[in-house]
Amino acid sequence: MKSEEIKSPKRSVKISLISVFAALITVSTIAVIPLPPPLYEITWSPPIYMAFSVLAGPWPAFIATGIGSFLGETFNILTRPGGSPIYPFGMLWARAPEALIVGWARNKSWKMISIAMIIATVYETIAFLIPDWAFYTYGLFGYGQPTSLAEGFWSAFPDIFTLVDLAYVPIAIAIIKASAPAFKRLGLSMNLSAR
């Protein structure tokens, strides 16, 4: 009986955190800096889901990031001109795996956490670039008329500017350092080395 009592609060805490962070990621995905296509926007959510990946672990962050990114981007395309119905699925495909990449490093050094955040941002950029390249090349999902591979690539090339999310890495680190004591009180401590 006691082992069930110990497991239940931790599970309920994780479910609560997933719900709160999914809502926070949704709102920070809705609050955007508009950009021209194909980028469409830059959201405020990357430092939130990167920090949550370290603070709560990869799987809670994966779920919260997937839900929040999908819902936020769905709201964006329904309320703003220029978005494609494929965008929420693109956000899910690009952002939720970032949480797994960053969460993998949660019990490693600060240097490894920073490197994981950089790798996750590079993954996100590639996850936007390659599908957009195909969509432009074959004229899918409202991405114009079919064209050559080279023209499709150059049409999708502005996706490379998603790397601007690297500017969020120090912000995510600051959020982790400020929030770690509260997460420790919730039973979600990290074993960060000083290296």
N, C-alpha and C positions, 0 to 999 in steps of 0.2 A: 504493500500500500504506500509506503513512504517513497519508493522509487517513482511511483506514478505521480505523487504530489510534487516531487522535484522536477519531473519532466514537463508536467502540464503548465506551470507558470512560464517556463522558458519558451515553450511552444506558443503560448498565448502572447507573450512579449514579442516574439518574432512576428506573429501574425499582425499584431497591433502596429509594429514598426513598418512592416511591409505596407499596410494600409495607409499609414501616415506619409511614408515616403513616396508611395505611388501617387498620392494626392499632390504632394509637394513637387514631384517631377512633372505631373500633369500641368500644374499651374506654371512652373518654370519653363515648360515647353510652349505654353500659350503666350507667355511674355517673351516676345522675340524682337530681334533686330532684323527688319526686312531687308532682303537682298534681291538682286536680279536673278532670273533663272540661269542655270539649273539649281543654284544654291537655295533660292527661295527665302531662306532665313538662317539666322544663328540664334540658338536658344540659350537660356541661362541654366539649363539643367545639367551639363556635364560635371561641374564641380560637386553637385549634390549627389549624383549617382556614383561618381568615383569615390567620394568620401564614404558614402553608405556601404560601398563594396568592402572597404577596409574595416569599417566600424561594426558591421553586422555579418559580414561573410558573403561569399559569392552567390549562393543560391537565393537568400532573401533579396539581395540587391538585383539579381537577374530578374526575379519576379516583379519587384517594384519598378524597375527600369522598363521592363517590357510593357507592363500595364500603363504606367504613367506616360511613356513616350507615345504609345499607340493612341491613348485617349486624347492627349494634348494635341497631337498632330491631326487627329480626326476632327477635333474642334477647329483647328486652324484652317483646314481645307474647306470645312463647311461654312466658315464665316469670312474668309478672305479670298479675294480673286487670285487666280493664277496657280493654285495648287492642284495636283493630280490625285485621284483616288488611290494611287499606288503609294503615295508618300507615307501614310501611317505604317504600311507593311515594311517600307524601307527603313523607317525609324526603328521598328521592332528588330529587323534583320541586322541593322548596324549597331544599335545601342545596347540591347540586352546582352549580347556576347561580351561587350566591353566590361560589363560588371563581373563576368567570370574571369576575364584576364586580370583585372585589377584585384579582385578578391583573392586570386591565387597567391598574391604577394602579401596578404594581410599580416602574416606572422613572420615576415622576413624583415630585412633592414629598411630604413627610410629610403636608402638609395634604390633598393629593389622595388619598393612601392612606386617611386618616381619613374623608374624605367618601365614598370608595368603600365603605368598611366600613359606614358609616351607610346608604348606598343599598342595599347588599346585605342589611342587616338589615330594612330597609323592604320590600324585595322578598320576603324570607322570610316576613314577617308577612302580606303580601298573598297569597302563594302558599299559605299555610295558610287564610287567612280566606275567600277566594272559593270554593275547592272545598268547605270545610266548610259554607258558606252553602248551596251547591247540595245537598250531602248531607243537611242538615237539612230543607231545603225539600221535597225529593223523597223523603225517608226511605230513602236509599241506605246500603249498607254498615253496617247496624245503627245508623244515626243516628235511630232512632225512626220515627214515622209521618209521611207527607207532611203538609205544613202550608203556610201562606202564605209568600210571599217575605219579608214583614216579620218574621214569627215565626222563619223560618229564619235571617235575618240576626242577630236578637238572640240566638238560640241559639249562633251561631258567633262573636258579638262578643268573647267572652273571648280569642279568638285574638289580639286586638290587644295583649295582654300579652306576646306574643312579643317586642315591642319592648324588653323587659327585657334582651335580648341586647346592646343598645347598651352596657351596662355592661362587656361583654367587649372593647370597642374598645381602651381603654388597656392592657388585659392583652395583647392581640394585638400592639400596638405595642412593648411591653416585650419580648415574646418575640422579635420581629423584631430589635430592637436587640441583644439578648443572643446570638442565634443567627447573625446575619449573618456574623461572621468564620468560623465553621465551614462555612457554606454556600459562602462565597467560596473556602475551601480545596478544596471539592469541585468547583469550577469553575462555581458557580451564583451569580455576583455580580450585584448590582443597581447601577443607575446612579441613585441617589437624589440629587436636587438638595437643596440646603440650604434652599430656599424654604419 
